[in-house]
Amino acid sequence: MFETKIRKVGNSAVMTLSAELLAILDAKEGDTVFVVRGDDGSLKIMTHDPSVAAALEAAEIVMDENRSLLAALA
């Protein structure tokens, strides 16, 4: 578990992420992170866009279902 403070900078509220947390996220200053709210109200911080991951999973399913057709088109 990590603890951080929320502070005001200009008109925004910001959280400071420690070097250890950045290493766990495999992120660095300037990277974009995505915060997703879970069904239980929890928040998840990710370094990849979850909508892209969902689209790739859907594409994988379509390719598996139509493997012979796609091979014939290739």
N, C-alpha and C positions, 0 to 999 in steps of 0.2 A: 504494500500500500504506500502511496506517495501523498504527501501533504503539500499544498501550495496555497498562497494567498491570492485573492482577487483585489486588484488595486485600480484606481482611476488614472487614466492617462488621456488628457484632453476630454473629449466627449465619450470615450470608450472605457470599458472595463477590460483589464487584461490579466492573464495568469502567466506567471513565470514558470517555465519548465526547466528543471535541473538538467545538467549534462547527462546524468544517469538515466533520466526519463527519456531524453532525446536519443540516447544510445539504444534503449529498449525499443523505441518506436522506429529506429533506423531513420531518423530525421535530422535535419540540420537547419540552422537559421535560414529563413527565406522559403523553406518548403511549405507546401499547402497540406493541411491536415483536414480530415473530415470527421465531424462529430455526429454520431448517430444515436438516437434515443431508442432504448429497448422497450419492449412491451411492459417490463416491470418498472419503467421510469429511470432506469440506469442510463448512463452515457458511455459510449465507446468512442475512443479516439483512434482513428486509422489514418495511415499514410496513403491509402489507395481509395479511389472513388468506388463506393459500394454499388452504384448503378452500373458501372463498367463491368464489375465482377459478375453481376446478375446477367448482363447482356452476353458475356462470354460463356456463362453456364448454359444459357438458352441456345446459343449458337452450337455449342458442343452437342446438346441433345438433338438438334435438328440434323447435324452432320452425322451423328450415329444412326439416326433413323433412316437417312437417305444415302448411306455410304456407297451402295452400288450405283445409284443414279449419279452421284457426284464423280465417281470413278469413270463412268461412261462419258461424262461431259469433259473430263480432263483429257 
